[in-house]
Amino acid sequence: MPVASIPASQPFLDTLAAGLAALGEQDADPLALPRVTVLLPTRRSCRALREALLRARAGRAALLPRIVPLGDLDEEDGPGLDTLALPSPLPALTRQLMLTRLILARGEDMTPAQATRLAVDLARLLDQAHTEEIDIAAIAALPVKEELAHHWQVTLDFLGLLIDVWPPLLQEWGAVDPALHRSLGLKAQAQAWRERPPAGRIIAAGSTGSIPAAADVLKVVADLPHGLVILPGLDTSLDDASWEALEDTHPQAALKRLLDRFGLTRAQVGSCEAFLPPLVPPTPLSPAQDARARLVTLALRPAATTEAWRHLGESGDTLCSCRCWPLTPPSHGRAFSWAWSACRWATPRAPWPSGVI
């Protein structure tokens, strides 16, 4: 399964652009690069990749690959979604006004301004539930402590707007919530590629698969004959015990869930240069940069394995290059305290002056 990663120490889009530019220049077919489809998380990242490709080619004219936003697929710019029959997404302003009217119709002592703000929160809850593929109706079955039963019942009565009233309204309009429309589009695209794999090369880059439907698309891309998934900043230096103990809030947790979905280990993830070799190899990290990257990994170690901090100096690797790092002193006292503590943990047996940043 072709899965690669661009380390956090390298500029992601510039590294990807260098590999794509080399692919276009090394192939004798001038249409080789335009046949490549690159899926990126957002429209903003798509624009940034186009600019990075111009930099990689030193401003020379070129035929670019097809660059598509994975997180914002729709009928206009989605790869193949124009042939799929999907219900229309309800416009955001229309949805907010409809929810505001439903809230005011409950007859509670609430001003239109308060109802409008609450409608925004309800819309956000709807989008989050659709994104995580959670049925809001299942909330009513959650176990509740007795001392919270009354307050919980008040909350459930209010959420009845979303459980009992909102779905019939959407059916009357023949529309769905925007987040559900996105998930349906991603799932439909994944199914279409499973049944009819595209002839051109598909590269999905920069996504962590935090949206379940997007993770399905990434899995399909990795299984395609000419597919490639490029992960952003996978930490391969973190020890296995810490990797298995990652909490859901850890920056690497989404990548861990995605690799588990793929059935891969970190050792099976290659480098981007192995699949898209650039014309000029990337500059290796200096000793200070390498030490900095390792210190960040140590500082972000999950709580379950932080006891390993006390053993940092036993192997002889005390990360003494901390004293040479050109860092700007943080203006916030709390940030400075964190930086000081991290440096001190990295040099447990060194004299105090060596821990000064």
Contacts in CASP RR format, 6 or more apart in sequence:
PFRMAT RR
TARGET T0000
AUTHOR 0000-0000-0000
METHOD contacts of the structure
MODEL  1
MPVASIPASQPFLDTLAAGLAALGEQDADPLALPRVTVLLPTRRSCRALR
EALLRARAGRAALLPRIVPLGDLDEEDGPGLDTLALPSPLPALTRQLMLT
RLILARGEDMTPAQATRLAVDLARLLDQAHTEEIDIAAIAALPVKEELAH
HWQVTLDFLGLLIDVWPPLLQEWGAVDPALHRSLGLKAQAQAWRERPPAG
RIIAAGSTGSIPAAADVLKVVADLPHGLVILPGLDTSLDDASWEALEDTH
PQAALKRLLDRFGLTRAQVGSCEAFLPPLVPPTPLSPAQDARARLVTLAL
RPAATTEAWRHLGESGDTLCSCRCWPLTPPSHGRAFSWAWSACRWATPRA
PWPSGVI
1 222 0 8 1.000
1 223 0 8 1.000
1 262 0 8 1.000
1 264 0 8 1.000
1 268 0 8 1.000
2 222 0 8 1.000
2 227 0 8 1.000
2 228 0 8 1.000
2 229 0 8 1.000
2 275 0 8 1.000
3 222 0 8 1.000
3 228 0 8 1.000
3 229 0 8 1.000
3 230 0 8 1.000
3 231 0 8 1.000
3 259 0 8 1.000
3 262 0 8 1.000
3 264 0 8 1.000
3 268 0 8 1.000
3 269 0 8 1.000
3 270 0 8 1.000
4 228 0 8 1.000
4 229 0 8 1.000
4 230 0 8 1.000
4 231 0 8 1.000
4 269 0 8 1.000
4 270 0 8 1.000
4 271 0 8 1.000
4 272 0 8 1.000
4 274 0 8 1.000
4 275 0 8 1.000
5 230 0 8 1.000
5 231 0 8 1.000
5 232 0 8 1.000
5 233 0 8 1.000
5 234 0 8 1.000
5 236 0 8 1.000
5 269 0 8 1.000
5 270 0 8 1.000
5 271 0 8 1.000
5 272 0 8 1.000
6 12 0 8 1.000
6 15 0 8 1.000
6 16 0 8 1.000
6 230 0 8 1.000
6 231 0 8 1.000
6 232 0 8 1.000
6 233 0 8 1.000
6 271 0 8 1.000
6 272 0 8 1.000
7 233 0 8 1.000
7 234 0 8 1.000
7 293 0 8 1.000
8 232 0 8 1.000
8 233 0 8 1.000
8 235 0 8 1.000
8 293 0 8 1.000
9 285 0 8 1.000
9 289 0 8 1.000
9 293 0 8 1.000
10 282 0 8 1.000
12 205 0 8 1.000
12 206 0 8 1.000
12 232 0 8 1.000
12 233 0 8 1.000
13 45 0 8 1.000
13 48 0 8 1.000
13 49 0 8 1.000
13 52 0 8 1.000
14 52 0 8 1.000
14 55 0 8 1.000
14 56 0 8 1.000
15 272 0 8 1.000
15 278 0 8 1.000
15 282 0 8 1.000
16 38 0 8 1.000
16 49 0 8 1.000
16 52 0 8 1.000
16 205 0 8 1.000
16 230 0 8 1.000
16 272 0 8 1.000
16 276 0 8 1.000
17 49 0 8 1.000
17 52 0 8 1.000
17 53 0 8 1.000
17 55 0 8 1.000
17 56 0 8 1.000
18 56 0 8 1.000
18 276 0 8 1.000
18 278 0 8 1.000
18 279 0 8 1.000
18 280 0 8 1.000
18 282 0 8 1.000
19 56 0 8 1.000
19 272 0 8 1.000
19 273 0 8 1.000
19 276 0 8 1.000
19 277 0 8 1.000
19 278 0 8 1.000
20 33 0 8 1.000
20 36 0 8 1.000
20 38 0 8 1.000
20 53 0 8 1.000
20 56 0 8 1.000
20 65 0 8 1.000
20 276 0 8 1.000
21 53 0 8 1.000
21 56 0 8 1.000
21 57 0 8 1.000
21 62 0 8 1.000
21 278 0 8 1.000
21 279 0 8 1.000
22 276 0 8 1.000
22 277 0 8 1.000
22 278 0 8 1.000
22 279 0 8 1.000
23 32 0 8 1.000
23 33 0 8 1.000
23 36 0 8 1.000
23 276 0 8 1.000
24 32 0 8 1.000
24 33 0 8 1.000
24 62 0 8 1.000
25 279 0 8 1.000
26 279 0 8 1.000
27 33 0 8 1.000
30 63 0 8 1.000
31 63 0 8 1.000
33 62 0 8 1.000
33 63 0 8 1.000
33 64 0 8 1.000
33 65 0 8 1.000
34 63 0 8 1.000
34 64 0 8 1.000
34 65 0 8 1.000
34 66 0 8 1.000
35 65 0 8 1.000
35 199 0 8 1.000
35 200 0 8 1.000
35 201 0 8 1.000
36 65 0 8 1.000
36 66 0 8 1.000
36 200 0 8 1.000
36 201 0 8 1.000
36 202 0 8 1.000
36 203 0 8 1.000
37 65 0 8 1.000
37 66 0 8 1.000
37 67 0 8 1.000
37 68 0 8 1.000
37 79 0 8 1.000
37 198 0 8 1.000
37 200 0 8 1.000
37 201 0 8 1.000
37 202 0 8 1.000
37 203 0 8 1.000
38 49 0 8 1.000
38 65 0 8 1.000
38 66 0 8 1.000
38 67 0 8 1.000
38 68 0 8 1.000
38 203 0 8 1.000
38 204 0 8 1.000
38 205 0 8 1.000
39 68 0 8 1.000
39 69 0 8 1.000
39 70 0 8 1.000
39 79 0 8 1.000
39 202 0 8 1.000
39 203 0 8 1.000
39 204 0 8 1.000
39 205 0 8 1.000
39 207 0 8 1.000
39 217 0 8 1.000
39 221 0 8 1.000
40 46 0 8 1.000
40 49 0 8 1.000
40 67 0 8 1.000
40 68 0 8 1.000
40 69 0 8 1.000
40 70 0 8 1.000
40 205 0 8 1.000
40 206 0 8 1.000
40 207 0 8 1.000
41 69 0 8 1.000
41 70 0 8 1.000
41 71 0 8 1.000
41 206 0 8 1.000
41 207 0 8 1.000
42 69 0 8 1.000
42 71 0 8 1.000
42 72 0 8 1.000
43 69 0 8 1.000
43 72 0 8 1.000
45 69 0 8 1.000
45 206 0 8 1.000
46 67 0 8 1.000
46 68 0 8 1.000
46 69 0 8 1.000
49 67 0 8 1.000
50 64 0 8 1.000
50 67 0 8 1.000
53 62 0 8 1.000
53 64 0 8 1.000
65 203 0 8 1.000
66 79 0 8 1.000
68 77 0 8 1.000
68 78 0 8 1.000
68 79 0 8 1.000
69 77 0 8 1.000
70 186 0 8 1.000
70 204 0 8 1.000
70 207 0 8 1.000
70 214 0 8 1.000
70 217 0 8 1.000
71 182 0 8 1.000
71 186 0 8 1.000
71 207 0 8 1.000
71 211 0 8 1.000
71 214 0 8 1.000
72 182 0 8 1.000
73 79 0 8 1.000
73 81 0 8 1.000
73 182 0 8 1.000
73 185 0 8 1.000
73 186 0 8 1.000
73 189 0 8 1.000
74 81 0 8 1.000
74 181 0 8 1.000
75 81 0 8 1.000
75 82 0 8 1.000
75 84 0 8 1.000
75 86 0 8 1.000
76 82 0 8 1.000
78 189 0 8 1.000
79 189 0 8 1.000
79 198 0 8 1.000
80 189 0 8 1.000
80 192 0 8 1.000
81 185 0 8 1.000
81 188 0 8 1.000
81 189 0 8 1.000
84 185 0 8 1.000
84 188 0 8 1.000
84 189 0 8 1.000
84 192 0 8 1.000
86 181 0 8 1.000
86 184 0 8 1.000
86 185 0 8 1.000
86 188 0 8 1.000
87 174 0 8 1.000
87 175 0 8 1.000
87 176 0 8 1.000
87 181 0 8 1.000
87 184 0 8 1.000
88 174 0 8 1.000
88 175 0 8 1.000
88 176 0 8 1.000
88 181 0 8 1.000
89 175 0 8 1.000
89 176 0 8 1.000
89 177 0 8 1.000
89 178 0 8 1.000
89 180 0 8 1.000
89 181 0 8 1.000
89 182 0 8 1.000
90 170 0 8 1.000
90 173 0 8 1.000
90 175 0 8 1.000
90 176 0 8 1.000
90 177 0 8 1.000
90 178 0 8 1.000
92 123 0 8 1.000
92 178 0 8 1.000
95 123 0 8 1.000
95 177 0 8 1.000
95 178 0 8 1.000
96 116 0 8 1.000
96 119 0 8 1.000
96 120 0 8 1.000
96 123 0 8 1.000
97 119 0 8 1.000
98 169 0 8 1.000
99 118 0 8 1.000
99 119 0 8 1.000
99 122 0 8 1.000
99 123 0 8 1.000
99 161 0 8 1.000
99 166 0 8 1.000
100 112 0 8 1.000
100 115 0 8 1.000
100 116 0 8 1.000
100 118 0 8 1.000
100 119 0 8 1.000
102 161 0 8 1.000
102 165 0 8 1.000
102 166 0 8 1.000
103 110 0 8 1.000
103 115 0 8 1.000
103 118 0 8 1.000
103 119 0 8 1.000
103 122 0 8 1.000
103 161 0 8 1.000
104 110 0 8 1.000
104 112 0 8 1.000
104 115 0 8 1.000
106 158 0 8 1.000
106 161 0 8 1.000
110 118 0 8 1.000
122 161 0 8 1.000
122 162 0 8 1.000
123 177 0 8 1.000
125 136 0 8 1.000
125 162 0 8 1.000
126 136 0 8 1.000
126 162 0 8 1.000
126 166 0 8 1.000
126 177 0 8 1.000
126 179 0 8 1.000
127 177 0 8 1.000
127 178 0 8 1.000
127 179 0 8 1.000
128 134 0 8 1.000
128 179 0 8 1.000
129 135 0 8 1.000
129 136 0 8 1.000
130 177 0 8 1.000
130 179 0 8 1.000
130 180 0 8 1.000
130 183 0 8 1.000
131 179 0 8 1.000
131 182 0 8 1.000
131 183 0 8 1.000
131 211 0 8 1.000
131 212 0 8 1.000
132 212 0 8 1.000
133 183 0 8 1.000
133 212 0 8 1.000
133 213 0 8 1.000
136 159 0 8 1.000
136 162 0 8 1.000
136 163 0 8 1.000
137 163 0 8 1.000
139 156 0 8 1.000
139 159 0 8 1.000
139 163 0 8 1.000
140 156 0 8 1.000
140 159 0 8 1.000
140 163 0 8 1.000
144 152 0 8 1.000
170 176 0 8 1.000
170 177 0 8 1.000
176 184 0 8 1.000
182 211 0 8 1.000
182 213 0 8 1.000
183 211 0 8 1.000
183 212 0 8 1.000
183 213 0 8 1.000
184 213 0 8 1.000
185 213 0 8 1.000
186 211 0 8 1.000
186 213 0 8 1.000
186 214 0 8 1.000
186 216 0 8 1.000
186 217 0 8 1.000
187 213 0 8 1.000
187 216 0 8 1.000
189 217 0 8 1.000
190 213 0 8 1.000
190 216 0 8 1.000
190 217 0 8 1.000
190 219 0 8 1.000
190 220 0 8 1.000
193 202 0 8 1.000
193 217 0 8 1.000
193 220 0 8 1.000
193 221 0 8 1.000
193 224 0 8 1.000
194 220 0 8 1.000
197 224 0 8 1.000
197 225 0 8 1.000
198 224 0 8 1.000
198 226 0 8 1.000
199 226 0 8 1.000
200 226 0 8 1.000
201 226 0 8 1.000
201 227 0 8 1.000
201 228 0 8 1.000
202 221 0 8 1.000
202 224 0 8 1.000
202 226 0 8 1.000
202 227 0 8 1.000
202 228 0 8 1.000
203 221 0 8 1.000
203 227 0 8 1.000
203 228 0 8 1.000
203 229 0 8 1.000
203 230 0 8 1.000
204 217 0 8 1.000
204 218 0 8 1.000
204 221 0 8 1.000
204 222 0 8 1.000
204 227 0 8 1.000
204 228 0 8 1.000
204 229 0 8 1.000
204 230 0 8 1.000
205 229 0 8 1.000
205 230 0 8 1.000
205 232 0 8 1.000
206 230 0 8 1.000
206 231 0 8 1.000
206 232 0 8 1.000
207 214 0 8 1.000
207 218 0 8 1.000
207 232 0 8 1.000
208 231 0 8 1.000
208 232 0 8 1.000
208 254 0 8 1.000
208 255 0 8 1.000
208 258 0 8 1.000
209 215 0 8 1.000
209 218 0 8 1.000
209 254 0 8 1.000
209 257 0 8 1.000
209 258 0 8 1.000
210 254 0 8 1.000
215 257 0 8 1.000
215 258 0 8 1.000
215 261 0 8 1.000
218 229 0 8 1.000
218 258 0 8 1.000
219 261 0 8 1.000
219 262 0 8 1.000
221 227 0 8 1.000
221 228 0 8 1.000
221 229 0 8 1.000
222 228 0 8 1.000
222 229 0 8 1.000
222 262 0 8 1.000
228 275 0 8 1.000
228 276 0 8 1.000
230 272 0 8 1.000
230 275 0 8 1.000
231 255 0 8 1.000
231 258 0 8 1.000
231 269 0 8 1.000
233 255 0 8 1.000
234 252 0 8 1.000
234 255 0 8 1.000
234 266 0 8 1.000
234 269 0 8 1.000
235 252 0 8 1.000
235 297 0 8 1.000
236 266 0 8 1.000
236 267 0 8 1.000
236 269 0 8 1.000
237 293 0 8 1.000
237 294 0 8 1.000
237 297 0 8 1.000
238 252 0 8 1.000
238 297 0 8 1.000
238 301 0 8 1.000
239 305 0 8 1.000
239 308 0 8 1.000
241 305 0 8 1.000
242 301 0 8 1.000
242 302 0 8 1.000
242 304 0 8 1.000
242 305 0 8 1.000
242 308 0 8 1.000
243 252 0 8 1.000
243 256 0 8 1.000
243 266 0 8 1.000
245 302 0 8 1.000
245 304 0 8 1.000
245 305 0 8 1.000
246 252 0 8 1.000
246 253 0 8 1.000
246 256 0 8 1.000
246 302 0 8 1.000
247 253 0 8 1.000
247 302 0 8 1.000
247 303 0 8 1.000
250 300 0 8 1.000
250 302 0 8 1.000
251 300 0 8 1.000
252 300 0 8 1.000
259 265 0 8 1.000
259 266 0 8 1.000
259 269 0 8 1.000
273 281 0 8 1.000
273 282 0 8 1.000
285 293 0 8 1.000
287 321 0 8 1.000
288 321 0 8 1.000
288 324 0 8 1.000
288 325 0 8 1.000
291 319 0 8 1.000
291 321 0 8 1.000
291 322 0 8 1.000
291 325 0 8 1.000
292 321 0 8 1.000
292 325 0 8 1.000
294 319 0 8 1.000
295 319 0 8 1.000
295 322 0 8 1.000
295 342 0 8 1.000
295 343 0 8 1.000
295 346 0 8 1.000
298 309 0 8 1.000
298 312 0 8 1.000
298 319 0 8 1.000
298 342 0 8 1.000
298 345 0 8 1.000
298 346 0 8 1.000
299 342 0 8 1.000
299 345 0 8 1.000
301 308 0 8 1.000
301 309 0 8 1.000
309 345 0 8 1.000
309 348 0 8 1.000
310 348 0 8 1.000
312 318 0 8 1.000
312 319 0 8 1.000
312 345 0 8 1.000
312 346 0 8 1.000
312 348 0 8 1.000
313 348 0 8 1.000
313 349 0 8 1.000
318 346 0 8 1.000
318 347 0 8 1.000
318 348 0 8 1.000
318 349 0 8 1.000
318 350 0 8 1.000
319 346 0 8 1.000
319 347 0 8 1.000
320 347 0 8 1.000
320 350 0 8 1.000
320 354 0 8 1.000
322 343 0 8 1.000
322 346 0 8 1.000
322 347 0 8 1.000
322 354 0 8 1.000
322 355 0 8 1.000
322 357 0 8 1.000
323 353 0 8 1.000
323 354 0 8 1.000
323 355 0 8 1.000
323 356 0 8 1.000
323 357 0 8 1.000
325 357 0 8 1.000
327 339 0 8 1.000
327 357 0 8 1.000
329 336 0 8 1.000
329 357 0 8 1.000
330 336 0 8 1.000
330 339 0 8 1.000
339 357 0 8 1.000
340 355 0 8 1.000
340 357 0 8 1.000
343 355 0 8 1.000
343 356 0 8 1.000
343 357 0 8 1.000
344 355 0 8 1.000
346 355 0 8 1.000
347 354 0 8 1.000
347 355 0 8 1.000
END
